[in-house]
């Protein structure tokens, strides 16, 4: 790679090189210069420790102050040219504003700059201009500039603080206007000048007010956009944790969510001998295996219209008929179990033996609901759930063991092989079957 001195240290370095090579002549460099100047001015008082919101507020306040400052100078010169000493008031405003910016550049205190700027724009145009020149009409509406104080407070402070600034503006505006009418003689300025100043004051104050409100509206819109984005993320996360219908209910629920279902089918699937395998593998690989496997199961669950309830270690639990009832809950669960078994039969881990599943299924009534206030879970309870778990525990690797309740719902459509009677904890002697597959005269689609 060829190295050279930085362009900034070379006498022949081009200035604004990207802008000079434009077909629009010199207009483009001037716009770039103005934009760069505004950016540099906005950095006055910037602090690396400021958050994004504070940086934006500092930049906006500095730019507004710099925008008003030259207007006050022009305003003061015009009055002094016509022989009115009132022209000193806007120059005093200019001096205070510039001084506050200098202090702000050193202290970086946003609070200081804001208070000084609000007081300056509140008092100088009214007490220094409106009152001394003879009241409301002779001043050409210069007191309108004072409205920028409560508007600025509304943008930069809380609403209740802005209300106090608005009350201060009304008091100062009305009081200085009345005092000007009573205590000070009309400056006897030409009518054309007073009319012109009225128009300029309305335009100037209105333009700055519009800029403040536009910034406020942009802040609000950005906040709303960010809020909607975060809300969408939260809702997506909620629906990943809970069934969609339950998530919708949870957002408006005022009491515990608990439902009873007369007919549902529960499936438990456990990876055979996974615990010994996990002892031989690094933790990251163990988690990766389960993540890939259960992700495949999630896809199958969604395809067959079941709900994933939870995983417990290397055991996977799903259910059909909850939280939305369906007549074919046993059929859906049987098809899921067959696909899970067949998928794992062709799924291998490099350097390891093929994995096998023990799958247990039972059908019957269940109770379902959401428990907890943190890391909440949609869960199922009842003998149906316990028996389904026992079917998996007492099952055979590579087989899908079902109870008589599930067999009665599947026997006309599926091939089942009798296993016989086994002893099940909490249930005693229980007759069970192995689910083998779908009968050839019954299609997979309902």
C-alpha angles and dihedrals in degrees: 000000000000113000126206138169116278113270091239089066097048124088092216094051111130118240116230090351096180091053098048092060094067128118089221094078119221098338093085095055091050091053090047090050092052092048091049091048091052090049092051093047090049089058092065107121093007115155125198088224093059118110121231094264094052092046090053092048093049093049093048094048092048092049092049091049092049091047093054097041099074091043090058091051093052090046092051094047092051092054094045090049089059090050099256117139087207086086088079091070097068090045089054088051089051093050093049092046094050092045091052090051091052092050090045091053088059103037098032086211107155092186092057094049093046095051094046093047093048093048091045095053091041098052108026100061094042107035094028098039116014096043101040094046094056110271141294104331102035090052092059093233095299089148088072088081088070091071087074089073096066091036090053090047089052091055099041104029139040120286095250090055091048089053090058090050090050090052089050090051093052091048095047094042096050095038096049091044093054093043089050091053093047106034106028129059122235109271087227094225120170114277092234090055094049091048091048092049090049090055093045093047092051092046095044098044091041092051094051091044090052090050091052093047092045089053090048090051091049091051090050093048092048090049092049092048091050090046092052091048092051090045090053090050091049092049091047090050091047093052089049089057099038136030110271095245091049092048090054091050093046092057091060101025118124095180140035116299108231127153137177122217122194095202129029138135123228127202129196120186123185129186108237116238093353093138094063089045092052090056090061097047133070114260094247091054092048092053091044092054093051092044093054093043097048091043087060089049090050089055092050092047091054092045093054096041100248130133123243106226104184148306123243110194104302093345121103123203126195136163140199124208093036137128086359116038119235133176096224097053093128093049093050091050093048092052090048092051092050092050092048091051094046093046093053090048089067096035117095138173116228110260093004136095119263116277123240134200133222107208126189126187134186135169132210145086120331140180116227134187150130118273131193134019097241123049086358121195137205103228142171130227139186143074090294091062094044092050092049088054090050090051089059095043093050094038131111123251111262093015135105109222119200136182127238089258091060093038091058089056095047108033096094094053106027136054110243128182121211114243096176135225119332133179111253122190110249092007104061119209108006129184113227141181137199116237106227107174149295118303113252093236092058120073120221091240115077 
